[in-house]
């Protein structure tokens, strides 16, 4: 699908200034410059291009910056950061793990991190998620972790999902999610 500017979301002036700022950020090859550009950006094409370049910066890993953007209140920024983190592969697991494992962190931020982890599709991501599902006290965190296991797990993980559902017998949605994940894992 080719990118096109959505004229209903920004004016031509916003687009032009966004492109000029994007060029400057790309010339600097700087994570900070790209993040600064993204915050407050109104043109979706400019934002998408900036996220793409964040994922492709040579030698630099934008994990921390993307996690900061993921925690912003802006839905477009959050979704772009989640998708970009998910595109980074195994490197994203290491960046996301501290937030996912931090029981004191905001639950929404942890769920966003698990959503990004589900896009990674690796055995390490599935193992981390299964550990979280088996130990975390927050049922919604466990449900998000079960989704990651369903996406990236292996058949050997299916039996452990029964234990996840048994931890929260008063929450039938978790038993349903665990059953769906088991079915998917075979």
N, CA and C atoms as an extended XYZ file, in Angstrom:
558
Properties=species:S:1:pos:R:3:atomname:S:1:resname:S:1:resid:I:1 pbc="F F F"
N         0.848       -1.170        0.000 N   UNK     1
C         0.000        0.000        0.000 CA  UNK     1
C         0.895        1.236        0.000 C   UNK     1
N         0.814        2.073       -0.999 N   UNK     2
C         1.652        3.261       -1.048 CA  UNK     2
C         1.210        4.279       -0.004 C   UNK     2
N         2.159        5.020        0.496 N   UNK     3
C         1.848        6.064        1.454 CA  UNK     3
C         1.277        7.259        0.720 C   UNK     3
N         0.287        7.874        1.337 N   UNK     4
C        -0.238        9.107        0.777 CA  UNK     4
C        -0.618       10.020        1.921 C   UNK     4
N        -0.518       11.300        1.674 N   UNK     5
C        -0.852       12.254        2.714 CA  UNK     5
C        -2.359       12.306        2.882 C   UNK     5
N        -2.838       12.162        4.115 N   UNK     6
C        -4.253       12.251        4.435 CA  UNK     6
C        -4.592       13.722        4.633 C   UNK     6
N        -5.161       14.326        3.618 N   UNK     7
C        -5.410       15.767        3.667 CA  UNK     7
C        -6.459       16.135        4.708 C   UNK     7
N        -7.240       15.189        5.201 N   UNK     8
C        -8.232       15.516        6.209 CA  UNK     8
C        -7.614       15.689        7.589 C   UNK     8
N        -6.363       15.257        7.795 N   UNK     9
C        -5.742       15.311        9.112 CA  UNK     9
C        -4.735       16.437        9.254 C   UNK     9
N        -4.267       16.983        8.179 N   UNK    10
C        -3.300       18.073        8.292 CA  UNK    10
C        -3.394       18.964        7.071 C   UNK    10
N        -2.918       20.176        7.254 N   UNK    11
C        -2.949       21.131        6.149 CA  UNK    11
C        -1.681       20.967        5.310 C   UNK    11
N        -1.686       21.485        4.090 N   UNK    12
C        -0.462       21.441        3.279 CA  UNK    12
C         0.717       22.104        3.984 C   UNK    12
N         0.465       23.156        4.746 N   UNK    13
C         1.541       23.818        5.487 CA  UNK    13
C         2.118       22.916        6.564 C   UNK    13
N         1.238       22.168        7.264 N   UNK    14
C         1.702       21.207        8.272 CA  UNK    14
C         2.556       20.134        7.612 C   UNK    14
N         2.113       19.686        6.457 N   UNK    15
C         2.845       18.645        5.736 CA  UNK    15
C         4.219       19.156        5.314 C   UNK    15
N         4.248       20.336        4.737 N   UNK    16
C         5.515       20.901        4.266 CA  UNK    16
C         6.480       21.129        5.425 C   UNK    16
N         5.988       21.685        6.532 N   UNK    17
C         6.878       21.908        7.671 CA  UNK    17
C         7.295       20.584        8.292 C   UNK    17
N         6.401       19.605        8.269 N   UNK    18
C         6.757       18.279        8.771 CA  UNK    18
C         7.840       17.628        7.942 C   UNK    18
N         7.753       17.761        6.638 N   UNK    19
C         8.773       17.198        5.742 CA  UNK    19
C        10.105       17.907        5.964 C   UNK    19
N        10.078       19.222        6.131 N   UNK    20
C        11.327       19.960        6.379 CA  UNK    20
C        11.963       19.504        7.688 C   UNK    20
N        11.152       19.320        8.731 N   UNK    21
C        11.681       18.857       10.018 CA  UNK    21
C        12.196       17.425        9.904 C   UNK    21
N        11.509       16.610        9.117 N   UNK    22
C        11.949       15.231        8.906 CA  UNK    22
C        13.304       15.199        8.203 C   UNK    22
N        13.468       16.036        7.196 N   UNK    23
C        14.770       16.090        6.508 CA  UNK    23
C        15.889       16.473        7.465 C   UNK    23
N        15.627       17.435        8.318 N   UNK    24
C        16.646       17.866        9.288 CA  UNK    24
C        16.965       16.740       10.270 C   UNK    24
N        15.938       16.041       10.725 N   UNK    25
C        16.153       14.934       11.663 CA  UNK    25
C        16.920       13.800       11.001 C   UNK    25
N        16.604       13.512        9.744 N   UNK    26
C        17.307       12.443        9.033 CA  UNK    26
C        18.753       12.831        8.765 C   UNK    26
N        19.002       14.101        8.469 N   UNK    27
C        20.374       14.555        8.266 CA  UNK    27
C        21.186       14.387        9.548 C   UNK    27
N        20.548       14.594       10.692 N   UNK    28
C        21.229       14.455       11.978 CA  UNK    28
C        21.403       12.982       12.369 C   UNK    28
N        20.652       12.100       11.705 N   UNK    29
C        20.678       10.670       12.034 CA  UNK    29
C        20.569       10.474       13.549 C   UNK    29
N        19.639       11.168       14.124 N   UNK    30
C        19.519       11.212       15.565 CA  UNK    30
C        18.175       10.674       16.035 C   UNK    30
N        18.247        9.774       16.998 N   UNK    31
C        17.024        9.261       17.611 CA  UNK    31
C        16.274       10.423       18.262 C   UNK    31
N        16.990       11.256       18.996 N   UNK    32
C        16.344       12.376       19.686 CA  UNK    32
C        15.661       13.320       18.715 C   UNK    32
N        16.284       13.580       17.570 N   UNK    33
C        15.689       14.480       16.583 CA  UNK    33
C        14.412       13.866       16.001 C   UNK    33
N        14.436       12.569       15.747 N   UNK    34
C        13.234       11.919       15.210 CA  UNK    34
C        12.114       11.879       16.244 C   UNK    34
N        12.454       11.621       17.489 N   UNK    35
C        11.445       11.608       18.552 CA  UNK    35
C        10.850       13.001       18.722 C   UNK    35
N        11.682       14.018       18.734 N   UNK    36
C        11.187       15.387       18.860 CA  UNK    36
C        10.246       15.731       17.708 C   UNK    36
N        10.572       15.258       16.524 N   UNK    37
C         9.708       15.480       15.372 CA  UNK    37
C         8.350       14.799       15.560 C   UNK    37
N         8.366       13.587       16.091 N   UNK    38
C         7.127       12.825       16.252 CA  UNK    38
C         6.168       13.447       17.265 C   UNK    38
N         6.702       13.982       18.334 N   UNK    39
C         5.851       14.574       19.371 CA  UNK    39
C         5.183       15.820       18.795 C   UNK    39
N         3.890       15.790       18.722 N   UNK    40
C         3.132       16.908       18.190 CA  UNK    40
C         2.962       16.904       16.679 C   UNK    40
N         3.508       15.910       16.004 N   UNK    41
C         3.387       15.839       14.541 CA  UNK    41
C         1.927       15.592       14.165 C   UNK    41
N         1.427       16.345       13.187 N   UNK    42
C         0.031       16.199       12.787 CA  UNK    42
C        -0.140       15.466       11.462 C   UNK    42
N         0.916       15.322       10.721 N   UNK    43
C         0.792       14.658        9.423 CA  UNK    43
C         1.154       13.178        9.552 C   UNK    43
N         0.216       12.281        9.254 N   UNK    44
C         0.475       10.848        9.430 CA  UNK    44
C         1.590       10.312        8.526 C   UNK    44
N         1.762       10.877        7.339 N   UNK    45
C         2.823       10.426        6.444 CA  UNK    45
C         4.196       10.757        7.021 C   UNK    45
N         4.323       11.940        7.553 N   UNK    46
C         5.589       12.335        8.174 CA  UNK    46
C         5.867       11.436        9.375 C   UNK    46
N         4.852       11.194       10.199 N   UNK    47
C         5.026       10.317       11.368 CA  UNK    47
C         5.433        8.916       10.952 C   UNK    47
N         4.748        8.359        9.982 N   UNK    48
C         5.069        6.999        9.538 CA  UNK    48
C         6.498        6.913        8.999 C   UNK    48
N         6.896        7.921        8.272 N   UNK    49
C         8.257        7.947        7.733 CA  UNK    49
C         9.283        8.056        8.856 C   UNK    49
N         8.995        8.881        9.853 N   UNK    50
C         9.914        9.021       10.991 CA  UNK    50
C        10.031        7.704       11.752 C   UNK    50
N         8.910        7.021       11.983 N   UNK    51
C         8.955        5.720       12.665 CA  UNK    51
C         9.761        4.709       11.844 C   UNK    51
N         9.576        4.718       10.549 N   UNK    52
C        10.336        3.810        9.683 CA  UNK    52
C        11.824        4.073        9.813 C   UNK    52
N        12.207        5.328        9.824 N   UNK    53
C        13.630        5.662        9.943 CA  UNK    53
C        14.175        5.333       11.331 C   UNK    53
N        13.355        5.471       12.359 N   UNK    54
C        13.798        5.065       13.696 CA  UNK    54
C        14.148        3.578       13.707 C   UNK    54
N        13.344        2.785       13.041 N   UNK    55
C        13.582        1.335       13.004 CA  UNK    55
C        14.816        0.974       12.193 C   UNK    55
N        15.244        1.867       11.323 N   UNK    56
C        16.346        1.547       10.410 CA  UNK    56
C        17.650        2.293       10.689 C   UNK    56
N        17.731        3.014       11.779 N   UNK    57
C        18.958        3.752       12.070 CA  UNK    57
C        20.132        2.791       12.222 C   UNK    57
N        21.206        3.073       11.529 N   UNK    58
C        22.408        2.234       11.611 CA  UNK    58
C        23.093        2.423       12.951 C   UNK    58
N        23.371        1.313       13.611 N   UNK    59
C        24.161        1.338       14.832 CA  UNK    59
C        23.442        1.836       16.067 C   UNK    59
N        22.322        2.453       15.925 N   UNK    60
C        21.603        2.986       17.081 CA  UNK    60
C        20.366        2.130       17.334 C   UNK    60
N        20.058        1.939       18.595 N   UNK    61
C        18.856        1.186       18.936 CA  UNK    61
C        17.868        2.112       19.626 C   UNK    61
N        16.721        2.329       19.013 N   UNK    62
C        15.770        3.310       19.536 CA  UNK    62
C        14.791        2.754       20.571 C   UNK    62
N        15.106        1.621       21.189 N   UNK    63
C        14.168        0.983       22.111 CA  UNK    63
C        13.661        1.891       23.211 C   UNK    63
N        14.565        2.545       23.934 N   UNK    64
C        14.146        3.422       25.034 CA  UNK    64
C        13.279        4.569       24.526 C   UNK    64
N        13.671        5.151       23.422 N   UNK    65
C        12.902        6.270       22.868 CA  UNK    65
C        11.510        5.818       22.452 C   UNK    65
N        11.419        4.650       21.859 N   UNK    66
C        10.109        4.139       21.443 CA  UNK    66
C         9.239        3.810       22.649 C   UNK    66
N         9.840        3.300       23.709 N   UNK    67
C         9.066        3.017       24.920 CA  UNK    67
C         8.542        4.322       25.522 C   UNK    67
N         9.354        5.376       25.488 N   UNK    68
C         8.871        6.684       25.955 CA  UNK    68
C         7.682        7.146       25.112 C   UNK    68
N         7.789        6.997       23.798 N   UNK    69
C         6.681        7.401       22.916 CA  UNK    69
C         5.446        6.540       23.151 C   UNK    69
N         5.665        5.264       23.438 N   UNK    70
C         4.551        4.350       23.682 CA  UNK    70
C         3.755        4.781       24.918 C   UNK    70
N         4.427        5.426       25.845 N   UNK    71
C         3.779        5.853       27.081 CA  UNK    71
C         3.127        7.231       26.958 C   UNK    71
N         3.283        7.892       25.811 N   UNK    72
C         2.638        9.186       25.574 CA  UNK    72
C         1.126        8.990       25.506 C   UNK    72
N         0.395       10.063       25.775 N   UNK    73
C        -1.058        9.989       25.747 CA  UNK    73
C        -1.651        9.951       24.347 C   UNK    73
N        -0.869       10.302       23.351 N   UNK    74
C        -1.358       10.367       21.977 CA  UNK    74
C        -1.461        8.956       21.388 C   UNK    74
N        -2.649        8.605       20.942 N   UNK    75
C        -2.903        7.256       20.419 CA  UNK    75
C        -2.062        6.949       19.193 C   UNK    75
N        -1.935        7.889       18.285 N   UNK    76
C        -1.152        7.648       17.068 CA  UNK    76
C         0.317        7.410       17.407 C   UNK    76
N         0.858        8.208       18.336 N   UNK    77
C         2.245        8.006       18.765 CA  UNK    77
C         2.414        6.628       19.399 C   UNK    77
N         1.502        6.298       20.294 N   UNK    78
C         1.565        5.006       20.989 CA  UNK    78
C         1.521        3.859       19.982 C   UNK    78
N         0.573        3.900       19.066 N   UNK    79
C         0.448        2.814       18.096 CA  UNK    79
C         1.656        2.726       17.171 C   UNK    79
N         2.168        3.875       16.757 N   UNK    80
C         3.372        3.873       15.926 CA  UNK    80
C         4.564        3.296       16.668 C   UNK    80
N         4.701        3.646       17.936 N   UNK    81
C         5.805        3.115       18.745 CA  UNK    81
C         5.659        1.611       18.945 C   UNK    81
N         4.445        1.144       19.203 N   UNK    82
C         4.205       -0.295       19.376 CA  UNK    82
C         4.573       -1.053       18.107 C   UNK    82
N         4.102       -0.571       16.970 N   UNK    83
C         4.401       -1.246       15.701 CA  UNK    83
C         5.894       -1.227       15.388 C   UNK    83
N         6.547       -0.100       15.664 N   UNK    84
C         7.972       -0.005       15.385 CA  UNK    84
C         8.763       -0.919       16.312 C   UNK    84
N         8.423       -0.942       17.591 N   UNK    85
C         9.082       -1.870       18.516 CA  UNK    85
C         8.910       -3.309       18.046 C   UNK    85
N         7.710       -3.648       17.628 N   UNK    86
C         7.447       -5.000       17.146 CA  UNK    86
C         8.254       -5.369       15.921 C   UNK    86
N         8.628       -4.361       15.136 N   UNK    87
C         9.399       -4.623       13.919 CA  UNK    87
C        10.895       -4.808       14.190 C   UNK    87
N        11.332       -4.522       15.401 N   UNK    88
C        12.757       -4.570       15.722 CA  UNK    88
C        13.264       -5.973       16.064 C   UNK    88
N        12.389       -6.944       16.103 N   UNK    89
C        12.793       -8.324       16.343 CA  UNK    89
C        13.312       -8.559       17.753 C   UNK    89
N        14.270       -9.461       17.856 N   UNK    90
C        14.802       -9.885       19.149 CA  UNK    90
C        15.316       -8.729       20.005 C   UNK    90
N        15.831       -7.692       19.363 N   UNK    91
C        16.338       -6.555       20.136 CA  UNK    91
C        15.237       -5.928       20.984 C   UNK    91
N        14.011       -5.995       20.521 N   UNK    92
C        12.897       -5.405       21.261 CA  UNK    92
C        12.601       -6.166       22.545 C   UNK    92
N        12.856       -7.478       22.568 N   UNK    93
C        12.574       -8.270       23.770 CA  UNK    93
C        13.364       -7.705       24.946 C   UNK    93
N        14.649       -7.454       24.736 N   UNK    94
C        15.486       -6.910       25.814 CA  UNK    94
C        15.030       -5.521       26.242 C   UNK    94
N        14.586       -4.718       25.306 N   UNK    95
C        14.142       -3.366       25.637 CA  UNK    95
C        12.808       -3.375       26.385 C   UNK    95
N        11.922       -4.294       26.027 N   UNK    96
C        10.588       -4.329       26.615 CA  UNK    96
C        10.525       -5.074       27.946 C   UNK    96
N        11.409       -6.033       28.155 N   UNK    97
C        11.341       -6.891       29.342 CA  UNK    97
C        11.314       -6.116       30.662 C   UNK    97
N        12.176       -5.116       30.879 N   UNK    98
C        12.122       -4.420       32.179 CA  UNK    98
C        10.762       -3.790       32.477 C   UNK    98
N        10.127       -3.205       31.485 N   UNK    99
C         8.813       -2.606       31.687 CA  UNK    99
C         7.767       -3.689       31.946 C   UNK    99
N         7.795       -4.744       31.163 N   UNK   100
C         6.821       -5.824       31.320 CA  UNK   100
C         6.924       -6.452       32.706 C   UNK   100
N         8.130       -6.613       33.194 N   UNK   101
C         8.347       -7.284       34.486 CA  UNK   101
C         8.184       -6.354       35.694 C   UNK   101
N         8.032       -5.068       35.466 N   UNK   102
C         7.923       -4.103       36.555 CA  UNK   102
C         6.475       -4.027       37.050 C   UNK   102
N         6.178       -4.785       38.105 N   UNK   103
C         4.818       -4.824       38.646 CA  UNK   103
C         4.370       -3.461       39.175 C   UNK   103
N         5.297       -2.570       39.457 N   UNK   104
C         4.956       -1.239       39.935 CA  UNK   104
C         4.678       -0.235       38.831 C   UNK   104
N         4.956       -0.606       37.605 N   UNK   105
C         4.726        0.297       36.472 CA  UNK   105
C         3.236        0.368       36.149 C   UNK   105
N         2.876        1.400       35.438 N   UNK   106
C         1.496        1.582       34.993 CA  UNK   106
C         1.034        0.356       34.196 C   UNK   106
N        -0.121       -0.187       34.559 N   UNK   107
C        -0.625       -1.409       33.912 CA  UNK   107
C        -0.839       -1.195       32.414 C   UNK   107
N        -1.347       -0.033       32.019 N   UNK   108
C        -1.560        0.219       30.590 CA  UNK   108
C        -0.241        0.174       29.822 C   UNK   108
N         0.801        0.780       30.389 N   UNK   109
C         2.106        0.769       29.724 CA  UNK   109
C         2.624       -0.657       29.586 C   UNK   109
N         2.405       -1.470       30.598 N   UNK   110
C         2.842       -2.870       30.534 CA  UNK   110
C         2.056       -3.640       29.470 C   UNK   110
N         0.777       -3.360       29.359 N   UNK   111
C        -0.041       -4.011       28.330 CA  UNK   111
C         0.400       -3.559       26.935 C   UNK   111
N         0.707       -2.285       26.761 N   UNK   112
C         1.227       -1.807       25.473 CA  UNK   112
C         2.538       -2.517       25.145 C   UNK   112
N         3.386       -2.687       26.150 N   UNK   113
C         4.664       -3.377       25.930 CA  UNK   113
C         4.425       -4.834       25.516 C   UNK   113
N         3.455       -5.477       26.121 N   UNK   114
C         3.127       -6.860       25.729 CA  UNK   114
C         2.544       -6.896       24.316 C   UNK   114
N         1.790       -5.881       23.954 N   UNK   115
C         1.253       -5.798       22.595 CA  UNK   115
C         2.399       -5.700       21.581 C   UNK   115
N         3.402       -4.891       21.892 N   UNK   116
C         4.579       -4.798       21.018 CA  UNK   116
C         5.320       -6.129       20.992 C   UNK   116
N         5.432       -6.769       22.146 N   UNK   117
C         6.130       -8.053       22.240 CA  UNK   117
C         5.453       -9.111       21.370 C   UNK   117
N         4.132       -9.072       21.284 N   UNK   118
C         3.397      -10.036       20.456 CA  UNK   118
C         3.780       -9.913       18.984 C   UNK   118
N         4.186       -8.731       18.566 N   UNK   119
C         4.575       -8.515       17.175 CA  UNK   119
C         5.976       -9.043       16.863 C   UNK   119
N         6.768       -9.290       17.904 N   UNK   120
C         8.135       -9.766       17.720 CA  UNK   120
C         8.158      -11.199       17.210 C   UNK   120
N         7.255      -12.021       17.676 N   UNK   121
C         7.136      -13.414       17.242 CA  UNK   121
C         8.449      -14.180       17.380 C   UNK   121
N         8.872      -14.359       18.624 N   UNK   122
C        10.076      -15.148       18.879 CA  UNK   122
C         9.848      -16.038       20.095 C   UNK   122
N        10.661      -17.064       20.208 N   UNK   123
C        10.528      -17.970       21.347 CA  UNK   123
C        10.880      -17.255       22.653 C   UNK   123
N        11.833      -16.324       22.615 N   UNK   124
C        12.163      -15.558       23.824 CA  UNK   124
C        10.985      -14.702       24.258 C   UNK   124
N        10.285      -14.113       23.302 N   UNK   125
C         9.110      -13.309       23.625 CA  UNK   125
C         8.043      -14.182       24.279 C   UNK   125
N         7.818      -15.369       23.719 N   UNK   126
C         6.808      -16.282       24.269 CA  UNK   126
C         7.187      -16.754       25.665 C   UNK   126
N         8.446      -17.045       25.888 N   UNK   127
C         8.910      -17.503       27.214 CA  UNK   127
C         8.720      -16.404       28.249 C   UNK   127
N         9.114      -15.181       27.921 N   UNK   128
C         8.917      -14.054       28.828 CA  UNK   128
C         7.431      -13.886       29.147 C   UNK   128
N         6.594      -13.932       28.130 N   UNK   129
C         5.158      -13.750       28.326 CA  UNK   129
C         4.561      -14.866       29.174 C   UNK   129
N         4.983      -16.087       28.949 N   UNK   130
C         4.456      -17.198       29.747 CA  UNK   130
C         4.860      -17.035       31.212 C   UNK   130
N         6.089      -16.640       31.463 N   UNK   131
C         6.526      -16.398       32.840 CA  UNK   131
C         5.664      -15.324       33.504 C   UNK   131
N         5.358      -14.266       32.770 N   UNK   132
C         4.510      -13.195       33.294 CA  UNK   132
C         3.105      -13.727       33.557 C   UNK   132
N         2.550      -14.473       32.625 N   UNK   133
C         1.193      -15.001       32.789 CA  UNK   133
C         1.074      -15.932       33.997 C   UNK   133
N         2.160      -16.618       34.308 N   UNK   134
C         2.146      -17.565       35.431 CA  UNK   134
C         2.400      -16.902       36.783 C   UNK   134
N         2.871      -15.662       36.791 N   UNK   135
C         3.270      -15.063       38.066 CA  UNK   135
C         2.661      -13.700       38.370 C   UNK   135
N         2.237      -12.944       37.383 N   UNK   136
C         1.792      -11.578       37.637 CA  UNK   136
C         0.453      -11.565       38.380 C   UNK   136
N         0.266      -10.580       39.238 N   UNK   137
C        -0.952      -10.471       40.029 CA  UNK   137
C        -2.099       -9.782       39.289 C   UNK   137
N        -1.814       -9.103       38.196 N   UNK   138
C        -2.833       -8.348       37.456 CA  UNK   138
C        -3.419       -9.231       36.352 C   UNK   138
N        -4.695       -9.492       36.418 N   UNK   139
C        -5.346      -10.386       35.457 CA  UNK   139
C        -5.257       -9.849       34.028 C   UNK   139
N        -5.310       -8.527       33.866 N   UNK   140
C        -5.246       -7.959       32.519 CA  UNK   140
C        -3.843       -8.095       31.922 C   UNK   140
N        -2.821       -7.978       32.762 N   UNK   141
C        -1.450       -8.219       32.305 CA  UNK   141
C        -1.324       -9.679       31.878 C   UNK   141
N        -1.885      -10.576       32.674 N   UNK   142
C        -1.832      -12.010       32.338 CA  UNK   142
C        -2.537      -12.292       31.016 C   UNK   142
N        -3.670      -11.655       30.808 N   UNK   143
C        -4.401      -11.863       29.553 CA  UNK   143
C        -3.587      -11.375       28.356 C   UNK   143
N        -2.951      -10.221       28.493 N   UNK   144
C        -2.101       -9.724       27.405 CA  UNK   144
C        -0.924      -10.667       27.176 C   UNK   144
N        -0.381      -11.212       28.243 N   UNK   145
C         0.731      -12.159       28.118 CA  UNK   145
C         0.284      -13.447       27.433 C   UNK   145
N        -0.917      -13.906       27.723 N   UNK   146
C        -1.458      -15.097       27.054 CA  UNK   146
C        -1.564      -14.844       25.549 C   UNK   146
N        -1.939      -13.646       25.165 N   UNK   147
C        -2.001      -13.308       23.735 CA  UNK   147
C        -0.632      -13.444       23.069 C   UNK   147
N         0.412      -13.031       23.775 N   UNK   148
C         1.770      -13.160       23.233 CA  UNK   148
C         2.112      -14.638       23.060 C   UNK   148
N         1.782      -15.452       24.065 N   UNK   149
C         2.052      -16.897       23.973 CA  UNK   149
C         1.295      -17.482       22.784 C   UNK   149
N         0.066      -17.056       22.583 N   UNK   150
C        -0.710      -17.558       21.445 CA  UNK   150
C        -0.049      -17.202       20.123 C   UNK   150
N         0.572      -16.022       20.048 N   UNK   151
C         1.210      -15.576       18.814 CA  UNK   151
C         2.546      -16.259       18.551 C   UNK   151
N         3.337      -16.448       19.618 N   UNK   152
C         4.732      -16.851       19.438 CA  UNK   152
C         5.110      -18.156       20.106 C   UNK   152
N         4.206      -18.718       20.876 N   UNK   153
C         4.539      -19.900       21.663 CA  UNK   153
C         4.643      -21.173       20.856 C   UNK   153
N         5.029      -22.210       21.558 N   UNK   154
C         5.151      -23.544       20.968 CA  UNK   154
C         4.228      -24.499       21.720 C   UNK   154
N         3.950      -25.615       21.119 N   UNK   155
C         3.009      -26.590       21.673 CA  UNK   155
C         3.325      -26.940       23.124 C   UNK   155
N         4.593      -27.030       23.463 N   UNK   156
C         4.987      -27.413       24.828 CA  UNK   156
C         4.495      -26.416       25.882 C   UNK   156
N         4.141      -25.205       25.474 N   UNK   157
C         3.660      -24.195       26.419 CA  UNK   157
C         2.165      -24.324       26.711 C   UNK   157
N         1.466      -25.086       25.918 N   UNK   158
C         0.006      -25.160       26.027 CA  UNK   158
C        -0.459      -25.633       27.399 C   UNK   158
N         0.177      -26.633       27.961 N   UNK   159
C        -0.255      -27.162       29.256 CA  UNK   159
C        -0.142      -26.123       30.364 C   UNK   159
N         0.869      -25.285       30.307 N   UNK   160
C         1.053      -24.260       31.333 CA  UNK   160
C        -0.082      -23.236       31.322 C   UNK   160
N        -0.756      -23.091       30.198 N   UNK   161
C        -1.848      -22.123       30.117 CA  UNK   161
C        -3.027      -22.514       31.005 C   UNK   161
N        -3.186      -23.808       31.305 N   UNK   162
C        -4.222      -24.233       32.255 CA  UNK   162
C        -3.959      -23.621       33.629 C   UNK   162
N        -2.692      -23.570       34.010 N   UNK   163
C        -2.328      -22.988       35.312 CA  UNK   163
C        -2.616      -21.481       35.339 C   UNK   163
N        -2.450      -20.840       34.203 N   UNK   164
C        -2.756      -19.405       34.132 CA  UNK   164
C        -4.235      -19.186       34.398 C   UNK   164
N        -5.077      -19.943       33.719 N   UNK   165
C        -6.530      -19.806       33.899 CA  UNK   165
C        -6.942      -20.151       35.329 C   UNK   165
N        -6.311      -21.155       35.921 N   UNK   166
C        -6.653      -21.578       37.284 CA  UNK   166
C        -6.302      -20.516       38.324 C   UNK   166
N        -5.373      -19.632       38.019 N   UNK   167
C        -4.989      -18.577       38.960 CA  UNK   167
C        -6.103      -17.558       39.174 C   UNK   167
N        -6.981      -17.420       38.194 N   UNK   168
C        -8.052      -16.421       38.260 CA  UNK   168
C        -9.400      -17.075       37.922 C   UNK   168
N        -9.886      -17.993       38.783 N   UNK   169
C       -11.128      -18.718       38.459 CA  UNK   169
C       -12.347      -17.799       38.349 C   UNK   169
N       -12.296      -16.632       38.990 N   UNK   170
C       -13.416      -15.696       38.951 CA  UNK   170
C       -13.436      -14.856       37.674 C   UNK   170
N       -12.451      -15.054       36.821 N   UNK   171
C       -12.345      -14.297       35.565 CA  UNK   171
C       -12.421      -15.243       34.370 C   UNK   171
N       -13.625      -15.604       33.938 N   UNK   172
C       -13.764      -16.585       32.858 CA  UNK   172
C       -13.143      -16.157       31.526 C   UNK   172
N       -13.000      -14.845       31.315 N   UNK   173
C       -12.390      -14.406       30.054 CA  UNK   173
C       -10.954      -14.908       29.929 C   UNK   173
N       -10.259      -15.059       31.060 N   UNK   174
C        -8.883      -15.540       31.011 CA  UNK   174
C        -8.849      -17.022       30.652 C   UNK   174
N        -9.797      -17.778       31.178 N   UNK   175
C        -9.890      -19.202       30.815 CA  UNK   175
C       -10.186      -19.339       29.325 C   UNK   175
N       -11.056      -18.475       28.812 N   UNK   176
C       -11.358      -18.495       27.376 CA  UNK   176
C       -10.116      -18.164       26.554 C   UNK   176
N        -9.393      -17.110       26.963 N   UNK   177
C        -8.177      -16.708       26.242 CA  UNK   177
C        -7.135      -17.814       26.290 C   UNK   177
N        -6.973      -18.444       27.444 N   UNK   178
C        -6.002      -19.537       27.572 CA  UNK   178
C        -6.405      -20.715       26.690 C   UNK   178
N        -7.694      -21.023       26.653 N   UNK   179
C        -8.172      -22.108       25.791 CA  UNK   179
C        -7.950      -21.809       24.317 C   UNK   179
N        -8.208      -20.562       23.933 N   UNK   180
C        -7.988      -20.169       22.529 CA  UNK   180
C        -6.496      -20.271       22.180 C   UNK   180
N        -5.653      -19.851       23.113 N   UNK   181
C        -4.207      -19.946       22.873 CA  UNK   181
C        -3.768      -21.403       22.759 C   UNK   181
N        -4.309      -22.252       23.617 N   UNK   182
C        -3.968      -23.688       23.541 CA  UNK   182
C        -4.388      -24.267       22.204 C   UNK   182
N        -5.565      -23.894       21.755 N   UNK   183
C        -6.033      -24.382       20.455 CA  UNK   183
C        -5.105      -23.920       19.339 C   UNK   183
N        -4.699      -22.708       19.403 N   UNK   184
C        -3.797      -22.163       18.376 CA  UNK   184
C        -2.427      -22.863       18.386 C   UNK   184
N        -1.963      -23.180       19.597 N   UNK   185
C        -0.651      -23.839       19.721 CA  UNK   185
C        -0.711      -25.313       19.319 C   UNK   185
N        -1.922      -25.839       19.247 N   UNK   186
C        -2.083      -27.234       18.804 CA  UNK   186
C        -2.032      -28.157       19.924 C   UNK   186
